[in-house]
């Protein structure tokens, strides 16, 4: 009984720590509205933040719908492998404007996401200039902190050491949304094709206030993936019928700043 209690106490402490990090970032992230029409969004993008990115994202993974990782529970298969894509409608990192560009990511979590140890490979739109590619790499490596910093803190690496990533690639990234369908293609690397689930009265199935989210505090639309493939860095992954998630996102600089190194 004492061992079980110790384990549960440690798990609860770990969850509280992780959720506190998410809550700190979410509290600083305005709920812009479904179409980002708030003037606050425009104000936030000029002079106040060293990083400000907004747009939409979607992903699918090997978990069953609805993904238990959203509730900080163990992944369906004990591990979680995901392919994610972001379309930046408007944004900047430092003095570099990155509006209109796409970013994609391969991610493998070997066990409960709270335990970290993620294997991550980043892909940056080949339309990006050298300075834009570097800026986006820094953002997704958590250099500017904020929610991206919280996510980056869970990648591989020694405690208090730099986060470890596979080498970033420049690639043609097709990001296509025609509701209820979403389609991501990383040319020569991978593909994610999914369709949102139908809910009551034909509306999509939406979840909100989950303790884990790629883009808090926005509601998450739930989908099911019909096709996911990935082949790069000596990794091959193919899966059908997995969980799919999508939402708007707003990422800003903040706490949880990381350092990063690329290996492989």
VMD Tcl script that draws the C-alpha trace (Angstrom):
set ca {
  {0.00 0.00 0.00}
  {2.80 2.43 0.83}
  {4.49 1.77 -2.54}
  {1.23 2.42 -4.37}
  {0.71 5.60 -2.39}
  {4.22 6.78 -3.21}
  {3.68 6.11 -6.91}
  {0.34 7.94 -6.93}
  {1.84 10.87 -5.05}
  {4.68 11.15 -7.56}
  {2.25 10.92 -10.48}
  {0.05 13.61 -8.97}
  {3.05 15.88 -8.38}
  {4.21 15.34 -11.95}
  {0.78 16.15 -13.33}
  {0.45 19.25 -11.16}
  {3.84 20.50 -12.34}
  {3.00 19.90 -15.99}
  {-0.46 21.43 -15.74}
  {0.94 24.44 -13.89}
  {3.24 25.05 -16.87}
  {0.33 24.78 -19.29}
  {-1.88 27.00 -17.16}
  {0.77 29.72 -16.96}
  {1.00 29.85 -20.74}
  {-2.75 29.55 -21.28}
  {-3.41 32.42 -18.88}
  {-1.23 34.64 -21.04}
  {-2.91 33.48 -24.26}
  {-6.04 35.45 -25.20}
  {-9.05 33.57 -26.52}
  {-9.10 35.28 -29.88}
  {-12.31 33.76 -31.22}
  {-12.80 31.28 -34.03}
  {-11.72 33.68 -36.77}
  {-9.13 35.70 -34.82}
  {-11.00 38.97 -35.36}
  {-10.09 40.50 -32.01}
  {-8.08 43.73 -32.21}
  {-6.14 42.40 -29.23}
  {-4.59 39.80 -31.52}
  {-3.25 42.48 -33.82}
  {-2.01 44.57 -30.88}
  {-0.23 41.58 -29.39}
  {1.71 41.01 -32.60}
  {3.45 44.38 -32.64}
  {6.24 45.31 -30.25}
  {4.94 43.52 -27.16}
  {6.08 39.95 -27.85}
  {9.34 38.68 -29.29}
  {7.32 35.75 -30.66}
  {3.71 35.83 -31.79}
  {2.21 33.13 -34.02}
  {-1.41 32.41 -34.83}
  {-3.19 30.10 -37.24}
  {-4.59 26.56 -37.29}
  {-3.11 23.14 -36.72}
  {-4.08 19.48 -36.95}
  {-2.54 16.15 -36.01}
  {-3.25 12.46 -35.83}
  {-1.69 9.78 -33.68}
  {-1.77 6.08 -32.83}
  {-4.23 6.51 -29.95}
  {-7.86 5.53 -30.27}
  {-10.42 8.32 -30.53}
  {-10.72 10.23 -28.19}
  {-7.02 10.33 -27.26}
  {-6.48 9.54 -23.54}
  {-3.31 11.68 -23.59}
  {-5.62 14.74 -23.53}
  {-6.56 13.67 -20.00}
  {-2.94 12.90 -19.01}
  {-3.71 9.17 -19.13}
  {-1.49 6.55 -20.77}
  {-1.60 6.35 -24.58}
  {-3.82 3.60 -26.00}
  {-0.83 1.53 -27.12}
  {1.44 2.54 -24.26}
  {3.29 4.87 -26.64}
  {2.08 7.64 -28.95}
  {3.35 8.38 -32.46}
  {1.98 11.48 -34.16}
  {2.29 13.58 -37.30}
  {1.39 17.26 -36.89}
  {1.07 20.29 -39.13}
  {0.66 24.04 -38.51}
  {-0.38 26.82 -40.88}
  {0.80 30.21 -39.61}
  {-1.75 32.76 -40.76}
  {0.14 35.63 -39.16}
  {3.20 35.86 -36.99}
  {6.73 36.88 -36.28}
  {9.73 35.54 -34.38}
  {11.93 38.43 -33.35}
  {12.06 40.77 -36.33}
  {11.32 37.99 -38.82}
  {7.84 37.84 -40.35}
  {6.78 34.20 -40.83}
  {3.17 34.77 -41.93}
  {1.79 32.29 -44.47}
  {4.32 29.53 -43.81}
  {3.77 25.91 -42.74}
  {5.53 23.77 -40.14}
  {5.24 20.01 -39.63}
  {6.51 17.58 -37.02}
  {7.00 13.87 -36.41}
  {6.72 13.02 -32.72}
  {7.10 9.76 -30.80}
  {6.38 9.59 -27.06}
  {7.62 6.25 -25.65}
  {5.12 6.20 -22.76}
  {2.84 8.56 -20.82}
  {3.44 12.04 -22.23}
  {4.19 13.44 -18.79}
  {7.34 11.33 -18.68}
  {8.76 13.06 -21.75}
  {11.59 11.53 -23.73}
  {9.98 12.50 -27.04}
  {11.74 11.80 -30.34}
  {11.01 14.82 -32.54}
  {11.77 15.75 -36.14}
  {10.85 19.22 -37.41}
  {10.02 20.23 -41.01}
  {9.96 23.84 -42.19}
  {8.23 25.12 -45.32}
  {10.70 25.25 -48.23}
  {9.21 28.62 -49.21}
  {10.89 30.07 -46.11}
  {14.02 32.18 -46.48}
  {17.10 31.28 -44.47}
  {16.18 33.73 -41.71}
  {12.57 32.49 -41.62}
  {13.67 28.85 -41.40}
  {16.02 29.67 -38.52}
  {13.32 31.67 -36.73}
  {10.77 28.87 -36.98}
  {13.29 26.27 -35.87}
  {14.05 28.37 -32.79}
  {10.34 28.80 -32.03}
  {9.52 25.08 -32.24}
  {12.67 24.15 -30.33}
  {11.32 26.20 -27.42}
  {14.03 28.87 -27.49}
  {11.45 31.65 -26.98}
  {9.50 29.71 -24.36}
  {5.74 29.96 -24.03}
  {3.62 26.91 -24.82}
  {6.12 25.76 -27.44}
  {8.72 25.87 -24.66}
  {6.54 23.65 -22.46}
  {6.18 21.11 -25.29}
  {9.91 21.28 -26.06}
  {10.74 20.54 -22.42}
  {9.34 17.03 -22.95}
  {11.72 16.06 -25.76}
  {14.81 13.92 -25.20}
  {17.72 15.31 -23.24}
  {19.42 15.23 -19.87}
  {17.72 17.01 -16.98}
  {18.48 20.75 -17.18}
  {20.42 20.09 -20.41}
  {19.55 21.07 -24.00}
  {16.55 19.42 -25.63}
  {17.53 16.96 -28.37}
  {15.99 16.94 -31.85}
  {16.60 15.08 -35.06}
  {18.02 17.39 -37.78}
  {15.46 19.88 -39.10}
  {14.55 19.50 -42.79}
  {13.31 22.01 -45.33}
  {10.43 20.49 -47.30}
  {7.44 21.24 -49.45}
  {4.53 21.11 -46.98}
  {0.96 20.95 -48.27}
  {-1.56 21.92 -45.58}
  {-5.13 21.60 -46.84}
  {-8.40 22.05 -44.92}
  {-11.74 21.49 -46.64}
  {-14.10 20.66 -43.80}
  {-14.65 17.92 -42.78}
  {-11.41 16.79 -44.46}
  {-7.84 17.71 -43.51}
  {-4.77 16.67 -45.46}
  {-1.09 17.20 -44.69}
  {1.68 16.17 -47.08}
  {5.38 16.55 -46.31}
  {6.76 15.92 -49.78}
  {8.89 12.78 -49.88}
  {8.50 12.24 -46.13}
  {4.96 11.66 -44.92}
  {1.23 12.18 -45.15}
  {-1.69 12.66 -42.76}
  {-5.24 12.39 -44.04}
  {-8.19 12.67 -41.65}
  {-11.88 13.50 -41.42}
  {-13.67 15.11 -38.50}
  {-16.30 13.05 -36.72}
  {-19.98 13.90 -37.00}
  {-21.73 14.86 -33.80}
  {-25.23 15.88 -32.76}
  {-27.27 17.67 -35.45}
  {-24.39 17.27 -37.90}
  {-22.05 19.44 -35.87}
  {-18.44 18.34 -35.32}
  {-17.43 16.63 -32.08}
  {-15.59 19.18 -29.94}
  {-13.80 18.82 -26.59}
  {-12.51 21.63 -24.42}
  {-10.79 22.32 -21.10}
  {-8.56 19.26 -21.45}
  {-5.47 19.38 -19.21}
  {-3.25 18.56 -22.21}
  {-3.50 20.40 -25.53}
  {-1.20 21.47 -28.35}
  {-2.98 24.82 -28.50}
  {-4.66 25.81 -25.23}
  {-7.15 27.28 -24.51}
  {-8.99 26.64 -27.79}
  {-11.67 23.93 -28.18}
  {-10.43 20.84 -30.06}
  {-12.30 19.29 -32.99}
  {-12.05 15.49 -33.01}
  {-11.33 13.54 -36.20}
  {-10.30 10.06 -37.30}
  {-7.29 9.46 -39.52}
  {-7.71 7.37 -42.65}
  {-4.03 7.45 -43.59}
  {-0.79 8.34 -41.81}
  {2.64 7.53 -43.23}
  {6.14 8.67 -42.31}
  {9.61 7.68 -43.53}
  {12.72 9.66 -42.60}
  {15.70 9.63 -40.22}
  {15.72 5.82 -40.43}
  {12.17 5.71 -39.04}
  {9.21 4.13 -40.86}
  {5.66 4.58 -39.58}
  {2.29 3.73 -41.10}
  {-1.09 3.74 -39.36}
  {-4.80 3.89 -40.16}
  {-7.81 4.71 -38.01}
  {-6.01 6.69 -35.33}
  {-7.14 9.71 -33.38}
  {-7.22 13.13 -35.05}
  {-7.29 16.60 -33.45}
  {-7.46 20.14 -34.81}
  {-7.88 23.68 -33.49}
  {-6.76 27.27 -33.86}
  {-3.53 28.18 -32.08}
  {-1.87 31.28 -30.65}
  {1.73 30.91 -29.44}
  {3.66 33.68 -27.72}
  {7.02 33.97 -26.00}
  {7.07 33.44 -22.27}
  {8.50 31.24 -19.54}
  {9.80 27.70 -20.02}
  {12.56 28.83 -22.42}
  {14.72 25.94 -23.61}
  {18.07 25.34 -25.25}
  {18.29 22.81 -28.04}
  {20.70 20.67 -30.02}
  {20.17 18.57 -33.16}
  {21.54 15.04 -33.28}
  {21.37 12.27 -35.84}
}
mol new
graphics top color blue
foreach p $ca { graphics top sphere $p radius 0.5 }
foreach p [lrange $ca 0 end-1] q [lrange $ca 1 end] { graphics top cylinder $p $q radius 0.2 }
display resetview
